Amino acid sequence: MKKAPVLPIRLYGDPVLRQSAVAVRPPDPKLHDLAAALEATMNEAEGVGLAAP
C-alpha cells in the first residue's frame, strides 16, 4: 500500500476557498485516494478535523 501524499493547507483568504465545489458521483475510485490524502494532511499538521464547502 502506498503512502498518501500530504496536500497543501489552504488558509483563510486563499481565493481557492471561494470556488464552488463540484458534485462527486460515488463510486469514483479517486475518491478513496483523496480521502486518504486529506487524512494524511490532517495528521501531519496535527489537526483535529477538516472543513469543506
Secondary structure, 3 states (H helix, E strand, C coil): CCCCCCCCCCCCCCHHHHCCCCCCCCCCHHHHHHHHHHHHHHHHCCCCCCCCC
